[in-house]
């Protein structure tokens, strides 16, 4: 397992199958390369003995990916499930959007 670099990430080519390339620079962080060439980031960890995968949103750079992965792992150390927190935040945002639209003049 090698420490990923920006140059490597830019030059990595897609394969016939989905690939997860681990980053030795940050525990649990993976570069995910789809057969289409799309690249994304994920953090793999265990919560209460169950393997989990958190897909990182809005990652602009390797440094940003490492920072978000580290933040997720700190949540884990505090006893929180990063995937659960992500879904809770998304559900709260959807509820707030629904509430804002419920009291409009049109309704």
Secondary structure, DSSP 8 states (H G I E B T S, - for coil): -----HHHHHH----SS-EEEE-TTSTTEEEEE-TTS-EEEEEEEEETTEEEEEEE-S--SHHHHHHHHHHHHHHHHTT--HHHHHHHHHHHHHHHHHHHHHTSTT-
